[in-house]
């Protein structure tokens, strides 16, 4: 996209807008995201830490890991909103190519890939209350950022990675839509996992 067609990167206003004074679009986007979060967190209601770490299907997914991953994803994308593509670097270790990485033949994994793998797991030090508390703090920060941005149409270039089209940009509005879609998708995964653990359906 030519530079002249791009919006300027977002800037933060001096004061934070309260939810009561949000414009309709921001209020709707945040409400939809809150609904998606609730669908996800409802699936872990009443579970023990042990149950949250169970992998009851043929996949490697567990409920605690799903909540961790979605919180990490939302936090990362909202850092992108504030800081731009530098907040989501996908740099590879020296001597490792994307072909190596994508084929699983990399001699060394980048730290971001290691962190992503850990975010899908319920680690020994993890507890479900702590995971949910962190998710709540991420959600509160998202609301602050969305209230403060001046223009939802403002864009940043997306990070260089094989899954991103070279030279493409993403608006704040599209970031929020993506986070909503990601959260909703994983809420569906979580519902299947919960039903496999104790027969409870939450959606």
VENUR-V793907 format. One record per run of one state. SS is the DSSP state (@ for helix, = for strand, . for the rest). FROM is the first residue (numbers start at 0). TO is the last residue. If there is no record, write none. Layout:
{{SS	FROM	TO} {SS	FROM	TO}}
//
This chain:
{{.	0	1} {@	2	4} {.	5	10} {=	11	11} {.	12	17} {@	18	20} {.	21	22} {@	23	41} {.	42	47} {@	48	51} {.	52	61} {@	62	82} {.	83	83} {@	84	87} {.	88	96} {@	97	102} {.	103	109} {@	110	118} {.	119	126} {@	127	147} {=	148	148} {.	149	153} {=	154	156} {.	157	167} {=	168	170} {@	171	197} {.	198	202}}
//
